[in-house]
């Protein structure tokens, strides 16, 4: 069938795996596969999905098993799971899967952390009063944020927000670091273009320009951009550069969440990404390195300006609020 819902099995409904977490993760994995434009036959990598979703491999493995029962994936002996259809053809709404009840709450907490509405150091009891949610729901979200390095548990009691999130100087340094690493990767003597991966990256950027930029979630938009920059560095063959950019992607995830709210500005970035791919594929690596350095410089300056504007607005709002 052209559009995948639930695959039948000889006229009988398939049994369902009893795993709430697997059912909650399945739509996210499908969304990620769609964002990557994964095709039928491509492998589903446990480590990659576990890292992106901030969970261990075990629930990801159970989720893959659920997708197999739904006819979306197949398991091959000693090789793992593979898609049985193009991700774009999967209609998540028609699948018998639970929507993650914590996603909206998770994004609400993320926004409050990024806006500074949650103090740098806080206790669970404070958030329970703030959001009026069951403790179990709050803990799931806090543990996810901890896995994503946004917060960390303090010795004894309480939690602490990663200081990087609100450090404007650190944000600037992050882009300066990338301006040093990413263009240098393009100048490595062993640089070799992965033509298939470049074609897929180009297609994703074009889909964003064609309208997906206003449809995809903040996490999907970040993932597409981060994967493109990682691809460019990976083709250098330098494992140290690759590890550095992966670490940067982990640290800047939530910075990008704020920036991605300004979706129209991302249209320019997508067009520049395609221009960058053109330069690299045409063998003009020195020109590409200069173009990439300038691209990162501009994006970094825009991010810094937006941070300053947000901080000024917050100060004005705080000053206008009468004290109790």
Beta strands, then each sheet from edge to edge (+ up, - down):
strand 1: 43-44
strand 2: 73-76
strand 3: 80-83
strand 4: 121-122
strand 5: 151-153
strand 6: 159-161
sheet 1: 1+ 3- 2+
sheet 2: 4+ 6- 5+
end
